[in-house]
Amino acid sequence: MTTTKSTGDEAPPSTPRAKRPKITAHDVMEYMAPEYGPAEWQPRYSPAEELVYTILSQHTSDLNSERAFLNLMKTFKSVEGVADASVEEIEKAILRGGLAKQKAPRIKDILTQLKAELGNFDLSFLAEMPLEDAKSWLKRLNGIGPKTAAIILCFSLGMPAMPVDTHIFRVSQRLGLIGPKINAERAHDILEPMVAPEEVFPFHMYLIRHGRQICRAQRPKCSECLMGWGCPAKRVMERAATNAAKQKARKRPAAKKKSPKSTSKERI
C-alpha cells in the first residue's frame, strides 16, 4: 500500500474540509513583527511638506516622487517659496516625478488655500486636536481624501491614523481583514480601530512590507507566506498560478526533432 505525504491543508477523508481559521489584526502583529522587525515612527517632513510630497507620490514610484520633491524644495527652498512660485515654475521643478501638468496646479491651489485660511503653513496645531477632528479639518481642503489626511497625521505628526495604500488594501482583502466589497476609502475606518493606537503605525508598515515582498499584485509568493495557514485567498491564488503555468505550457511550441547526422560525406 502506498501513502502520500500530507501538506497540512487537507482535512481527514471521513470529514468535510475544515475551514481555515480567520486571520485577525492581532495575528498580523504577532506573525509579522518577528519577520519584518521593529517599525519605529520617526518624523519625515513637516505637515505642509508631507502634504506636497503626498501629492507628488500619486501614480508614480517612491523613487520618482522623492526626486521630484527634493528638486522642488531645492529650487524654492521652502513651502513658502513653492506657494509664491507660478504653476509653470512648479511644473518645471517636479517634471521628473511624472504627471507634472496635473500635480503642479494642485500643489499651487492647496498651498494658496492654506495661506488664505491660516496666514502661514504651520499645521502642527492638528496634533492637539482629536484624531477625527484633525482628519475632518484636512479633508475639507481641495483634493484631500482619507489617504492623504492619514499620511500627514501619521507620518508627520505621529498620530494613530491608518493610511491605506494599494499594498495595504490588497493584502487586507486577501487576508480577509476587510470584505471583498469594501473600497479603499472605507478601509481606512475599518482597519484603524483593529489595533491599539500605539500599534497603528507598525500595523501599517507590516502590511506594506508584506505586500511589497510576499503578497505582490502579480505572482504572489504564497508558498513563502507566513499567513498561509489562514489566508482565504491562498488556494485561489495558487490555483490561478497553476492554471497560468498550464496555459503557458500549452502555448510553448514543441521542440523540433534534430535530424540524424550523416555518417558519410556527400559527393559533389
N, C-alpha and C positions, 0 to 999 in steps of 0.2 A: 504493500500500500504506500502511495506517495503522499507527502504532506507539503503544503505551501506555507511560506513564511508570512505571518501577519504583518500588515503595515501600520496597525493601530487605528485605522479608520473604519474597519469592518465591525459590524455587530455580530453576535453569535448567530449561527444559521437558524436556530429554532425561534429566534425573537426578531421583531421588526427592527429596522435600522435605528439605532439610538440617536436622538437629537444631540447636536453639538451644544455644549454649554454656552450661554450667552456671554459675550465679552462686555465688560464694564470699563468705565474710565479708570477705576481702581486697578483693574488688570493691566491696562496700558501703562500706568505709572509703575506698577510692580515689575513688569517684564522688561519695559524699555529703559528704565533708569539704569540698571546694570549694563545693558547693552550699549547705550549711547552716552553714558557718563553724565556728570552733573551739568545742569543747564542754569548757569548763574546770570541773573539780569545785570546788565551794565548799560547806562545811558548811551545812546548812539549819537543823536543830534538834538538840538533844541526842538521844541514842539513845532515852531514855524518852519524850521529846516526839514523836519520829518514830514511835514505836510507837502512841501515842494518835492522832496525825494520820492514820496509815495506816488505822486502824480507822474513822475518820470519813470517809475518802476512798472507802470501799467503796460501790459502787452509787449514786454521786452525782457531780456535776460538781466540777471543781477549784475553781471559784468558791465553791460552797456549802460544800465541806469546809473551805476556807480560812477562810471566815466563821465556821463553827461552831468551828473550833479556836481562832481568835483570841478569840472571845467566851468560850470555856471558860477560856482562860488569863487573860483579863481578869477573869473572875468569881472564880476561885480562886487567881490569882497564880502558881501553880507546880504541878508534877506532884504534889507532896506534898499541896497543897491539894485537888486533884482526888481523890486517893486517900482523903482524910478526909471528902469530901462523900458524901451519900447518893445512891443511884441516881436518886431523884426530882429532886434538885438538879442532877445531871449532865445528866439528860434535858432539863430546862428550859433549861440553858445551851447545849445543842447542837441545839435544836429546829429551827433554820433549816437544818441540814445534811441533814435527811431521815433516816428510819428511826431516830429517836431512841430509841424504846422498845426496839429491838433492840441498838443500839450502846451505850447507857448501861450496862446490866448487864455487857456485855463489857469495857468500859473499867474499871469498878469491879472486876470479877473478876480481870483480869490484873494490875492495879496492886496488888491485895491479895496476889496470889501473889508478885509481885516483892518486896514489903515483907517477907513472911514468910520468903522464902529469903535475901535479901541484907541486910535491915535498912535498906535505902535504895533509891534509884532510879538509882544510878550504874552504867551499863552500859559505861563506857569500857574496862573490862578486856577486853572482847571483841576490841578492836583488837590485843591482844597474843597472841591465840590463832590457830592455823592456821585458815584460812578455813572448812574443812569442820567443824571443831570448833565454831567460832562459830555456824555455821548450825544445827548439831545442838543446841546449848545453847538457842537461841531457839525452835526448832521443838518442843521438848518443853513449852513454855508453852501454856496453854489457848488454842486457836484460832489459833495461829501456824503458817502454812504456808510453803512455799518463797518465795512472792512477798513476803510481809511481812518475813520474815527477810532476804531480799536487799535490800529497800528500806532497812531500818535499817542494815545493814552498808555499803551503797553510799553512800547519801545523807548519813548522819550521820557515819560513820567513814572514808569514803573507801576501803573495801576493794573488791577486784575481784570483787564479786558482781553477777550479772546479773539484775535484776528483769525479769520478763516480764509486761507488762500486755496489755490487749486489742489495742492497736495493734501492739505488737511481735509478738504471736502471729499476728495476721492477716497482717502484712507478711512475716514469716518463712516462713509456709506458702505464700503466693503466689509468693514469690521462689524457693521450693524449698530454703531453708536447712534446713527441717525437713519431715518427711514428713506426708502428709495424715492419718495415723492417730496422730500424736504429740499427746498432750494438753498443756495448759499447764504442768502440774506437771513432766512430763518435759522440756519445752522448756528449762527453766532449766539443767538439767545438760548439754544438748546444745549450746546457744548459747554458754554461758560460756567453754568452752575453745577456741572457734573463733578467738579473737583473743588477743593477748598481754595479760597482766594490766593493763598501763598503758592498753590500748585498750578495756577493757570498758565504762567509763563513756561515752566518746564513741560507741561502737558502740550502746549502749543509747539514747542521746539521738538519734542519727541515725535509727534505726528508728522511734522515736516521732514525730519531726518529719515523716518521710516518710509515716507512717500518718495523721497529722492533716491534712497539706497536700495530698498526692497520692493515696496508696493508701488512700482512705477506704472505710469499710464499704459505704456506699451511693454509687453513681455515682463510682467511682474515676476519676481523670484519667489514663487510660492514655496518651493522646496526648502528655501532658506529662512522662511518667515517664522519668527518666534511666537507669533499669534495664530499659527496654523491650526492649533488644537481646537479653536473655537470660531475661526473665521468662516462665516456663512458663504463667502464668495470663493473660497479656495477650490472647491470641486468644480464650480462653474468656470473659473479661470484656467484650471488645469485641463478641463475637457476642451475648452476653446483652443488652448495651446496644442493639444494632441490633434485636434481636427485640422488646425492650420498646418501642422507638420505633415499630416497625411495628404492634404491638398497640394502642398509644395512638392511632395514626393511624386504625386501623380503627374504633375506638370513637368517634372525633370525629364529631359529626353534620354532615351535608352542609350547606353554606351554602344558605340559601333564596334562590331567584331573585327578584329585585326585579321587580315588575310595571311595565310601561312607563307613563310619565307621560302623563296625558291632555292632548291638545293644545287642547281647548276646555273651557270651563266648563260644568258640568252646569246644566240649567234646573231651577228649583224649581217 
